[in-house]
Amino acid sequence: MDAPRTAVVLVGQNPTPALLSCLTLPADQLVLVASDGTLTVARRVAEAVGRIAPNRSARVLSVGPDPHDPDRVTGLLETVRRALDGRPWHLDYTGGTKVMSVVAALHHERALPPRARAWRYYLDSHSDLLRTADAARPGRAVTGHGVDLRTLAGIHGARWLADRDPEPVRRFVRGGESALAEAFPHLPEGERNGIAAEGRLLRHLRRLLRGRPETEVLGARQVADPFRPGGSVADFDVLVRHRHRVLCVEAKTRAEDVVARAGWTVAKARRVFGGATHVLFVHSGPPAADLRDQVTEYNPALSARQVHVWHLDTLLERLTSFAALRDAFFPSLARTPPNRTAPGATTPHPPGTAPAAPASGPPRPPSRHPGPRDAPLLVTPLGGSRLGTLAAVHAHRPARTLVLSSKQSLRAGVREAAAGTLRSAERPSAPPADAAALRAEGYRDRVRLSGEPVDGYDSEAVDRAARGWIEREREEGRPVVVDITTGTKAMSLGLAGAARFHGACATYQLARERALVCLTHGRRPLEGRAGIDWSLVLSGYRPLTVPLGGLVTGPARDQVDVALLESAGAALGAAASGECQAWWDVTLADPEGFLTAQERPGLVLTFGDRAVGLAAPARLRRRTPGGPLRGVSPGAWAQSVFAATLHLNVRCDVAGTVLALTRPGRDVARAGELVAWISQADPGEGGGGDRSASAIRFGDPLRPLVVEMDPQAPPVLLTTDVSGL
């Protein structure tokens, strides 16, 4: 069979992988598959491909309003298959929802002959490779040929207000300090020093990258505000691109400004350019030896891999070549040259080691979906959040469970928590049991963790591990279910392959609807609510047993608005028809750790298997324990809200949502707009301005809800019975 000349590329909220795939795969015809919610993103990608590679045609198709409907996904891909009239096609399943990805990959496998494994890809962002499903074939190094900074911003819905560097910086780059002084003789000294530092940095970076292919250096750029015509929503001092990766550079004269602005800079950089983005802070004031550590202490989520901190003199002295700059900020591109196959980029497991499928083909799934009363065998992965694993145990009530952990997941306490969840599902009226009781009653023995963690990016290894356990544990007549909700997409695909091999059901949990989607039998409602050991999930939090105001004293009360947290927590707790437990961020009582408290929800309220994070960053804050109070810009406030949202998302995933509390006035509308922009809300959704009338909902954990409230008169929103959601 001839090599494919058509590629089907799934598109999700992050458009960069789809664009890179469209430019890398050897295809003349591109079919971009989105849902109604991501059609705008897919159309931006198609438009960019049309400009960069006009010899390729790009068509956008939608699976409809529900990206979790396996029949709609299969039906659309079947239409594509028939239109190709037997010709093969590439598939990149990196984008889209997990259901879209898994269903598309399984359809591709069924529709094409065995060698189709070499035509099915997902993007490994750590190595910048499109990895195939064929372990014998190396991946394809992605190409960013023709991509520029304007394109990367454009596919994320961002554009510049102006295309030229600011006039003062241009004057300095051309003629130095004398030219700047001549053109702008009345500049204040602080502003003149900042322009000089930015100009020196820009001039140096342009010298290092001059003449290098697929590189670009721009001076300061402002991003157009989608909410306010003519306004700016964000800005960058210097932008550097090498192939498809971006370095957003900020020049600061004071070390304390680096610490205070790091979080917001990372947030806006990722909003405009996506995940393939790093941030570099260059400060020109007195050297601070521990500045990188200060950034991490202020915001622990900002790793050294994301945020680089250099003194200007050190950077000018050490980064004197393109290779040095590339190795410092783009190491993956140093290892993998563009447009070439990466040597040794195969999966570590040789082909043919998984059990062969029966000659008659895989067995058919059961005629009906097995429910909790059927006591199935369950295989469920362990992802970054343990909550999905516990919810899967509750949903299926298995006779025995394999929790398949990856090298990226956290295993501590999971077995006991899963056993406890299973017990509470089967004996809801029984009092909680400790570890000894769980063992004595046999619940612990019904849960197993895989002996060795698998590589979360190796679907074949996951498939093999799941198949082997099912083979050993399966009994005559007992159904098998695999749950693909958590873990990487590669893990989900491996589990779905194991389910198909054994005629089992593969399921995905829909948090917003409290339902399961079986890839074979469709939707079915969940029965009851999972009993969650929140002490395992909410690391860094403790149960609140006394009023929060009695625990948070001294300068810590200035970092977050304790009165708002207490008022909102009391209102939501009183409105709950079921049990509500409050958890507080223990760093609020830390004499130094409180400085980062605005980056996390101060309170988390748990309602059965749901969690509502309450974030109330103060509008006046300290940067050091004994330092003065400083005003907080709407952008910095919005960044703190988004940091708190990410903090809860890591722990609770789709079972958590964040309410961002703020008092009336103080430019609430602008803060709301910035929160909406960072979380990629469409301006047409009403993301800016007063959103206090919106409803609390789950299933969209990266969209915080801004709530304007007076602590003496909480809004109607806070009378929501979250226990019923």
Buried (B, 14 or more C-beta within 10 A) or exposed (E): EEEBBBBBBBBBBBBBBBBBBBBBBEBEBBBBBBBEBBBBBBBBBBBBBEEBBEEBBBEBBBBEEBBBBBEBBBEBBEEBBEEBEEBBBBBBBBBBBBBBBBBBBBBBBEBBEEEBBBBBBBBBBEBBBBBBBBBEBBBBBBBBBEBBBBBBBBBBBBBBBEEEBBEBBBBBBEBBBEBBBEBBEEBEEEEBBBBBBBBBBBBBBBEBBEEEEBBBBBBBBBBBBBBBEEBBBBBBBBBBBBBBBBBBBBBBBBBBBBBBBBBBBBBBBBBBBBEBBBBBBBBBBEEBEEBBEBBBBBBBBBEEEBBBBBBBEEBBEEBEEBEEBBBBBBEBBEBBEBEEBBEEBBBEBEEEEBEEEEEEEBEEBBEEBBBBEBBBBBBBBBBBBBBBBBBBBBBBBBBBBBBBBBEBBBBEBBBBBBBBBBBBBEEEEEEEBEEEBBBEBEBBEBBBBBEEBBBBBBBBBBBBBBBBBBEEBBEEEBBBBBBBBBBBBBBBBBBBBBBBBBBBBBBBBBBEBBBBBBBBBEBBEBBBBBBBBBEBBBEBBBEBEEEBEEBBEEBBBBBBBBBBBBBBBBBBBEBBEEEBBBBBBEBBBBEEBBBBBBBBBBBBBBBBBBBBBBBBBBBEBBBEBEEEBEEBBBBBBBBBBBBBBBBBBBBBBBBBBBBBBBBEEBBBBBBBBBBBBBBBBEBEEBBBBBBBEBEBEBEBBBBBBBBBBEBEEBBEBBEBBBBEB
